[in-house]
Amino acid sequence: NAGVTQTPKFQVLKTGQSMTLQCAQDMNHEYMSWYRQDPGMGLRLIHYSVGAGITDQGEVPNGYNVSRSTTEDFPLRLLSAAPSQTSVYFCASSSGPRTTEAFFGQGTRLTVV
Amino acid sequence: GNSVTQMEGPVTLSEEAFLTINCTYTATGYPSLFWYVQYPGEGLQLLLKATKADDKGSNKGFEATYRKETTSFHLEKGSVQVSDSAVYFCALRTYMGRRALTFGSGTRLQVQP
């Protein structure tokens, strides 16, 4: 059972380039989210989705786009990469109730030069 | 809004020492509380959770009690091992607003032999 799968694991981009971080889950979870992890700041929510076709902004959405065309997939797009977007990105999924935990992917380490 | 405050790290202990990592929270609505652990180079894994006041979550010798009166969820372990070296995150989730996890900044634990 794969759980939450993120690709790629590592990526180096030049400033201004665009790319898509992929996230897929096989648990039929309705709720998916993207976080970035920076030293001393914990994980901050970028975007989230409560179901296919429904997305909304988190705490730090600027410079990122998302879409949710299927229950399984929730890609994160960087439109024009900036050095401030150097971070580790995590995708997570969970079922609806507040009492259930989120399951995380292994993360993508992104460096923007 | 929701927020989680954790004690600053790193915390350095000798093997078999007692561990406490403090966590306090502010939440709109009635949160569920979680502790996640991140081992080097990996994603986040659920360590334990509690979904209502006075619940005690436990796993792998770790414990935390949901204290509504003090808005706290401190993590404890009676005897740490070198293999417990990791970063620990306190988090909460509510029905209100985004329903995403809100994380503390994380506490790095280093256990020396």
Chai-1 contact restraints between the chains, C-beta under 6 A:
chainA,res_idxA,chainB,res_idxB,connection_type,confidence,min_distance_angstrom,max_distance_angstrom,comment,restraint_id
A,S33,B,A100,contact,1.0,0.0,6.0,A-B,restraint_1
A,G40,B,S105,contact,1.0,0.0,6.0,A-B,restraint_2
A,M41,B,S105,contact,1.0,0.0,6.0,A-B,restraint_3
A,G42,B,F103,contact,1.0,0.0,6.0,A-B,restraint_4
A,G42,B,G104,contact,1.0,0.0,6.0,A-B,restraint_5
A,G42,B,S105,contact,1.0,0.0,6.0,A-B,restraint_6
A,G42,B,G106,contact,1.0,0.0,6.0,A-B,restraint_7
A,L43,B,F103,contact,1.0,0.0,6.0,A-B,restraint_8
A,L45,B,A100,contact,1.0,0.0,6.0,A-B,restraint_9
A,Y48,B,A100,contact,1.0,0.0,6.0,A-B,restraint_10
A,R98,B,S32,contact,1.0,0.0,6.0,A-B,restraint_11
A,R98,B,R93,contact,1.0,0.0,6.0,A-B,restraint_12
A,R98,B,T94,contact,1.0,0.0,6.0,A-B,restraint_13
A,R98,B,Y95,contact,1.0,0.0,6.0,A-B,restraint_14
A,T99,B,S32,contact,1.0,0.0,6.0,A-B,restraint_15
A,T99,B,T51,contact,1.0,0.0,6.0,A-B,restraint_16
A,E101,B,L46,contact,1.0,0.0,6.0,A-B,restraint_17
A,E101,B,K49,contact,1.0,0.0,6.0,A-B,restraint_18
A,A102,B,L101,contact,1.0,0.0,6.0,A-B,restraint_19
A,F104,B,G43,contact,1.0,0.0,6.0,A-B,restraint_20
A,F104,B,L44,contact,1.0,0.0,6.0,A-B,restraint_21
A,G105,B,G43,contact,1.0,0.0,6.0,A-B,restraint_22
A,Q106,B,G43,contact,1.0,0.0,6.0,A-B,restraint_23
A,G107,B,G43,contact,1.0,0.0,6.0,A-B,restraint_24
